[in-house]
Structure formats: C-alpha cells, structure tokens
Amino acid sequence: MICLFTLLVVFNLLVSQCHGGCAEVDSLTEAVAGEGFLLGCISCKRREEVSARSTVDWHFKPPGEEEFRHIFHYDHPSAEILHEDFSGRLEWHGTKTRDIQIGAIYIHNVIFNDTGTYRCTINRTLFLPHYDQLVAVVKEVELNVVAVANRELTVVISEIMMYVLIVVLQLWLVVVLVYCYKKISEEHEARDARKALKAQAEPLESKDICDGVQLE
C-alpha cells in the first residue's frame, strides 16, 4: 500500500507538471516502528490555468494532548523541521515547485511516540486577474504505529484464491490425465479387437478360395 500511494504521488507530480488532472488520495494510517512512512496530503487546484503560490505546514498532536505542535514548514524551495522530536527524520516528498498540490512528508525511522494526529495545512494564493485569493486547505491523518504490519484483507483473500486455483488446476490435470489414459486404453483395446477379428477372418477367406478351386 505504501508503494501504491508513492506511485500515486509520483503520478500527481507528473500530471501537475504537464498541466493535467489531479486526484486527491487519502494518506495511509498505519506505520511500522523502525521503518519509514509517507504522510500524504494532496489538494488539487481546481483551475489549472490560474497561477498560484503555496506553503505547507504540518502539525502533530500526540494522544491525550489538546494542542498541536508545529513540526514542519515548506516554502519552496526551503524546508524546515520545527520540532526537536522530529529532528533529522522529516523529508519533503511533495511538489517541488511554488505551486504545491502535493504536500507529503516522509518520516524516517518511525517510533511508537509518532502515534497521533497529523494536520496538513496548504495555504494557497491564487493570482487572479483583478485580485489575489487566499485558500487554506486542512487535512488530518490519524497515524497508528505498530510493531508488525497488519496484513490487509485483500492480500489474504488473494493468497487464498491463489491456493484454491492451484488445487483446482491440479485436480483438473488429474481428471485430464485419467480421461486420456482411459481413452488410450479403449483405443488399444479396440485395435486389439480388430486385429483379432482380422486374424479370425483370414483362414475363412482362404478356405473359401480353396473350395472354389475344387468346384471348378
């Protein structure tokens, strides 16, 4: 799933550079301790022909606390880690232009204390013909850090279907082999029967020929 989201992020980066479409994909919500994790945040600009400039801020709130901590700020091309708990562990993985549509960040070496609520805020200024319009988009991600990745239901179902298919194919192969063996055996028996009938018929034909000669 992480790879899938990464591919979607890359796709959105490419289409944004080509002035194409944009698809908003929700972030994953489960990280594994000791591994990396991509916090997703996508906000598509509705009018591609309008130029814009954006900044992105990430805040974090641990479980049981009421206040968010400002942990990251991006204003192209500079990125700042603003909280010591994330020092050296956050990396910008969003749009690398001033017109930001993907505000994703990557957490290196995830720890259990990273569990909590993450808030992504994209402040976008649209440069319209007669005035500038400020638009703020806020998205939240409830992240849960686990020791071992939980296997998704779709993966389990896929594996079950694979084993079922293997068993079915094996049974089908056995049935085909049995059918072919019976078919070959029947052909051998029929051929032997024809040979036997032919062998029996040959003396009778010889006797008839001899009888005809004697009659003459």
JORA-V497797 format. One line per field, one symbol per residue. phi: phi as a letter, one per 40 degrees, with the letter a starting at -180 (. if undefined). psi: psi as a letter, one per 40 degrees, with the letter a starting at -180 (. if undefined). A space follows every 50 residues. Layout:
# JORA-V497797
phi: ???
psi: ???
This chain:
# JORA-V497797
phi: .cccccccccdcccccccfccabcbcccbbbbdgbcacccabbcccbccc cabbbbbbbbbccgbbccbcbabbbdbcbbcbbccbdgbbbcbbcbbccc bbbcbbccfcbccccibbbbbbcbbcccdbabbcbbbbbbbccbbbcbcc ccdccccccccccccccccccccccccccccccccccccccccccccccc cccccccccccccccc
psi: dddddddddddddddddefaihhhhiiiehihheiihhhihhhhhdhdeh iihiihhhihhiheidiihhdihhhheihhhehddeheehhhfahfiegh dhfiihhighideehahhhhhhhhhhgideihhhhhhhiihhhhhidhhh hidddddddddddddddddddddddddddddddddddddddddddddddd ddddddddddddddd.
